[in-house]
Amino acid sequence: MAFGGPSVPFVPTRPEVLDLVFQALDLKEGDVLYDLGCGDGRIVIEAAKRYPIKKAVGVELRDELYKEASERAKREGLDGKVEIVHGDFFRVPIGEATVVYMYLLTSVNEALKPKLKQELKPGTRVVTLDFQIPGWKPVKIIGDRGGWQRTLYVYVIGDSDS
């Protein structure tokens, strides 16, 4: 797999799935949410609007999506609460995250395992939509496993990855 360029197609999380996503994320006051491959920023923006989190950070490599997410956060008046980082999520530090959301392919989740284990503190929640992290054991599965954007896997660093 070649990194340094888009390795995941942009498939936005559907609006009707957001409540299920936020159930899995289980955001609490003071949480720092990272969305790796945030696309148009819909998850981090909605999280910042709905929950008293400390900060929501979206990481996006594609220029046009980065610009769209940044403009959208600004339009919503979320400066200071939402940060959109233009970069490769394999290279962007994520150690301050308490919750990470990923809607990526299984192969990319596999490639991210060393970064997640190295940078995230024990207890950090990692939530994936549709695609599991191979070799890790979810602490919870939310949804019906019945098709596209219907299943979320919740992992906890220190529990799921051992």
Summary of the structure (lengths in Angstrom):
residues: 162
radius of gyration: 14.4
end to end distance: 25.2
largest distance: 42.0
contacts: 512
relative contact order: 0.17
helix: 29%
strand: 22%
